[in-house]
Amino acid sequence: MFRLFLIAVLLIPLSACSTDDPGNPSPSSSSATDSYMVLRSTTKFPFDDVAENIDIAITDLGYKIDNHAYIGRMLERTKEALGATETVYLNAQQFRFCPAQYSRNMLAADPHNIAFCPFIINVYNTPGNPKKVYVMFRKPRIVGSEESKKALRAVEVLLTKIIDEALQ
C-alpha cells in the first residue's frame, strides 16, 4: 500500500509538467522552473547516458546514493495487476541521496526541514517522445528562519548544479 501511495505522490507532480519550452533556442535541450520543480530536458544524449551522468555527478561530489529506484520498471511490472494498459515511461529512474553537510545545515536551522530529505533527482523519457530525456527535482520550499531559507536555497543550488553538470 505504501508503494502505491509513493507512486501517486511521485507521478501527480509529473503529470503537470510542461514538456516544451517555446522560448528556448536550442533544439537539443530545454529547461523550466516552476514553483515546485526544476525540469531540464535534452535530446543530445540517450536515456542511459543521462542516468549515468546523474550518478557520476552525484558521486563525483563525494555523495553516496542511498537508493536508486527504477520507477519505470515497477510501473510496467504492476500495470496489469492494477488494470492499467498505458506505458507511462520508457525509462524512469530516481536517485536519492542526502549529503551530510547540506542536510546538517538544513536540519540544524530547523528540525522540521526533515520533510525535505532525502534529496531526489528523477530521470525519465516517455513513449510519446523517446529521444527526449527529462531530468527534474522537486524544489525545497524556502521557509522558516533566515538560516533555514539560506540552507534550503543551498540545497536547490546543489541539485540544479548536479543536473546541469549531467546534461553538459
N, C-alpha and C positions, 0 to 999 in steps of 0.2 A: 504494500500500500504506500509506504514511504517513497518507493521508486516512482510510482505513478504521480505522486504529488510533486516530486523533484522534477520530473519530466514536464509537467504542466507549468511549473514555475519557470523553467528554462525556456520553454517554447513560446509561451504567451508573449514575452517581450520581443522575441524574434519575429513573430507574425506581424508586428507593427513596423518592421524595418523598411526603410526606403531602399530600393535596390539600385537606383541610379542617381548620379549626381550631375544634373544637366549643366552646371557651371564649370565642370572640370574639363580642362582642355586635353588631358591625356587619355588616350583610348585604352591604356593598359592598367590604370589604377584610378580609384576614386576614394573619397572619404566623406564621412558625415559625422557630425557630432550632434547628438540630441540631448535632451535634458537628462536622460537616463543611461545613455550608452555612447561609446565611441566605436564607430564602424569604419573599417577600411576594406577595400576590395581590390583585386588585381586579376588581370588576365595574362600577366607577364610570366607567372610561374604556375606549374601544376599543383594540385592539392597536396600531394605527398611532400613536395619541396617546401611549400609554405608551412606545413605542420612541422617538418623537421627544423626549419628555420626558427620557428617559435620555440621549440625545445632547446635549440642551441642558444638563442638569445637569452633565455631564462638561465640556463645552466652556465653559460659563459660569465654571467654576473655573479656566479658562486651560489646560486639559489637551487634548492632541491625541489623537484616537482613531487609533491606528496601524492597526487593522483592524476592519472591520465585516463580519462573516461572516453569511451568510444560510443557516443550518443547515437550516431547514425546506425551502427551495427545493432544496438539494443532496440531501436525503433523498428528495424527490419525484422529482427528476431521475434518481436512481440506483436507485430501488426495483425497477424491472423487471429491470434488469441483475443485481441481487442476488437475484432471485427472491422479493422481498417484495411483499405486496399491501396491507398496512396503512399508512394515513397516520398517522404519529406526531404531527405538529404541523400545525395550520392555518398557523401562522406561527411562526418561531423565528429570532431574531437574536442575535448575540453582539457585544458592544462590548469591544474590547481596547485598553488604554491603559497607560501607565507614567509617572506623574508624577515628574519628576526629583527633587524634594526627598524624597518618600516613598521612592522607590527607593534614592536615595543613602543615606538614613538606615538603611534596612533592610540594604543591602549592605555598608555600612561597618561595621555592627555584626557582621555575619557574612557573608563572601563566599558561603557555601553557601545563603544565603537567595535566591539567584538562582532557585532552584526555584519561588519564589512569583511570579515575573514571567512574563508581564505580568499585570496585574490584568484580570479578565474579569467582565462583567455580562451575564447572559442574560435575554432577554425572550421569552416564548412563550405560545401558547394551544393547546389541544388540540381535536380533533374532538368529544370527549365533552362538552365544556363550552366552546363557542367564545366566550362572553361573559366568561369568567374569564381574566384575563391574569396570568401569573406573572412575577415578576422575582426573580432569585436570583444569588448568587455563592458560590463556594467560600471558606470561611473559611481564612485562612492559619493554619497550625498554629503555636501560640505556643511556640516552642522557643528554646534557646540561652541566651546570657548575659542578664542583666537589660536591657542595652542592646538586644539583639536582640528580646526579648519586648516591650519598650516600642515599638519601631519596628513590629513586626508588629501589635500592638494598634491602633496609629495607622492602619495600613492598613485594618484591619477597621472602625474607626470611620468612616473616609473612605467606604468602599464602602457602608456602611449609610446614611450621610448622603445619598449620591447617590441610592440607590433610594428612600429615604423622601421626599426632595425631589421626585422624579419622580412619586410617587403622590399628592402633595397636590393 
